[in-house]
Amino acid sequence: MERGRAAGRPPSPSLEGPCPRLRSPAAAAYTERVETGGTSLAVRPRAFVGVSGPEAADYLQRMLSNDVEGLAVGASCQALLLTPKARVIAPLRVLRRGENDFLLLTEPELGETVRLHLVRSRFAARADIEPEEHESVLILGDDAEPPEGALGLENDDYGTPAFELLDPPVAEAPTLTAEELERLRIRARTPRFGHELDERVLPAEAGLVDRAVSLTKGCYPGQEPIARLHFRGHANRGLRALRIDADAPPAPDAESGA
């Protein structure tokens, strides 16, 4: 996956529609396991930040790109923590655990960044912001269902039905490796921070507006550039998927040669 120019240049016909199946034997093996029924398990490394207190919902509503106040207890959504110029600080999955109790899930290297940014911007808001420790496991496949007693967050990052289980009650050995999970992510065109997504990228360029942005909620950092681009303009670059013969994905920022 790469960041490529989109304006004034139609996509190659080979890249239109769903991302085609990767052709190497290594890719075919894990794809068949996930797509032919049953379930697969994979560890999902995460950092966790808890936000709670009388004004937790109001504070997060003013800081994040999605409508977290509209979440029911037990529900979750994707959201972004942005700069005022709508550059991505961190992608998040937000779980509402109670009326004013939220858990933010992000990439392992971004937990302290998220915590510090929210603490520094809190001012007088009555919200406690603390790191937490949890275990996150993905269950993927057409038959995927959270086991009884487990908290399962729906996850659409991998192009197949999936739930992200927090602190699952029964530990089972993963059946997908980190490399296999990464292949599924790329095939689903889901950007990952530090790979296709960083502080140089706008949400629209990474295809994140539909996933992680509310265009109708109140103000938050980065709202004006996002709304202006959405309603009056267009992104000048976007994600593209390339089909290659290789046993491993190329390194981030590698040149495609196209």
N, C-alpha and C positions, 0 to 999 in steps of 0.2 A: 504494500500500500504506500502511496506517496502523495505529497502535496503537489498538484500540477495545475497549470494554467487552464482556466475553463472559458474565459470570455473570448468570444470571436473565433472559437475553435471547437467544432463538434467533436464529441468523443469518438474514439476508434470503435468501429462496429463490434470488435471482439470484446469490448468492455461494456456494452449495453446490456441491460437486464440483470438478472441475478448473477453473482460472481460464479464463474464456471468452476467445476470440480478440478482441484489441482491434480496433475497427471502422474506425479511420482508414486511409486509403490508405497512409500511411507505415508503419504497423504491419503491414499485410497484406503488404507487399512483402518485408520481411526475414523474416517468419514463413514465408512460402512458400519462400524460398531455403533455410532450415534444415530444413524439414519434408518436402521433396519429394525427398530423397536427395542424394547428393554430400556435400561438406564445405564448411565455412566457416572462415576464420581470423580471429582477433582478438587484439590485444595485451592482456595482462592485467597492468596495473601492480601491482607487488608491492614489499614490503620483505622482506629475508631475514636471518635470524639463525641462525648455526651454533652448535650445542652439541655438544661432543665431550670425551672424556676418560674415565678409568676408571670414573667414577660418573655419567656423563651420563644413561644410561638410568634409573638409580635416581632421580636428581634430578628429571628430567622427569616420571617416574611420580608423584612426590610433589607436583608443582606444577601439573600439567595435569588437565583433567577426563576425559580418555579414557585407555584402556589402551595407552599407547605401548610398554610393555615387551613386549606381546604381538605387536607388529608384526614381520613377517619383514623381512629386509634387502631393500630395494627397494620395500617397501610403504609406504602412507601412510594417514592418517586425519585427520578433523577433530577439533579439540579447542578448549578455551577456557582462557584465563588469567583467573582470577576473583579478586575480593576475598573475604575471609572471609564476607561477607554474600551471596555468590554474584552480585554485580554484575559485568558483563562489562568486563574491562580490554581484552581483545583476542581476536578470533576467529583461529584458526590452522589451517593445514594442516601436519601433521607428516610429514616424510619420513625414514624410517630408511635412512641411506646405508651404515651399517656397524653392527657390534655395539654400539659406543659412539660413534656419529657420527650426528647428526640435523641436519636442516635445517628451520627453522620459516619458513613463508610466511605473511605477514599483509598488511594494507592498507598502502599506501605511507606514510601518516602515522603508523603505529603501530610501525614498526621500532625506533626508539630507546626508545619506551615499554616494549616487550617486553624489549629487551636490559637496560635499567636495572633493571626489576623483577626479572628473573632474577638479575642480578648482586647486587643488594641482598639477595636472599633466599638466596643461595648458601651463606653462612657457610663451613663447612669442606668442603663437597662438592667433590670433585676433578673439576671440569668447566670447560672453557674456553667462554666465551660471547662471540662476536664477530659484528659485522655482516659480511655477504657481499654481493657484487654478482653478479646473474644476470639473464638475460632470460627472461621467461615469455610463452608464446604459447598460446592456446587453439585447438584444432582441434575443431569441433563438427559434428554431423550423424549420420545413421544409418550412414554409411560411415566414420565417424571411426576412425582407427587411428594410433598413433604411427609415424612413419617409422622405417626401419631405422637403428639407431644413436642414436636419441633416447630420452631418459628421459621417459616419459609417465605422469603421475599422473591416475588416474580422477577426474573432476570432475562432480558432480551438481547444481551450482548453477544450471543454466540450463534445466532441463526437457527436455533432449535429450542423447543420448550425447555425451560430450566427454572430451578428455584435455588436461591442462595440460602443455605441453612446456617443460622447462627447458633453456636454451641450445641450441635446436634447431640441428642441423648445417647445415641449408640455410635461408637467409632467404628468405621469400616475403612478398609484399605482403599486408596484411590485407584481407579481403573484407567484414568487418563493422566498422562504426564503433563508437566508444565508446557513442554513444546507442543504437544497435541492440542492443549487448550488454546495456546497462542495461535495455532493454525486456524482453529474454529473462529477465533475473534477476527482475524484478518479476513477470512472468507466472508464473514458477516459484515465487513466494512465498519467495524466499531473502532473508533480511534482510542488510543491509549496514551496517557500522559507520559512524556519522555520518549515517545516513539513518533506517532503522527500528530500529537497534540502537545503544545507547550505555550509559554507566555507570549509567543509571537502570533498565535493563531486566534482568529475570531470564531465564535460558535458557528456561524453560518458556513464558514470555510470547512469546518469539520463535520457538517451535517448534524449538528447538535441542537438546532433550534426546535425541531419537532419533538426531540427526545427530552430536552431538559430545560425548556424556556416557556414561560407563560407570557403571552402577548397582551393579556388583559388585566393582570394584577397591578398593584401599585408600584411605587418607585423602588429601585434598588441600584447599587453601583453597576454601571454598564448598560442600564436600560435604554438610554437615549440612543447610543450608537446602534444597538441591536434593532430597535424599532425603526430608526431611519433607514438602515440597510434593508430591512424586511419590506417596508411599505413603499420606499422610494427608490431603491436601488437593487443591486445584486452583488453577490460575492464574486470577486475576480479570480478566485482559485477554489479548488475543491478536491476532495479525496477521490482517487481513482484506484481500482484494483487491477493488478497486473498478473497474468497467468505465467508462471515460470516452471521450468523443470529443475527442481532442486530439492534436497532432503531437509533443508532448513530455511526459514525466512531470511532475507537479507538484513543486514544491520540497519538500525535507524539512520536516516539521512544518507543512505547509500544512493549513488547515482544510478538511474535506470538505464541510461544510454539511449533512451527513446528520443 
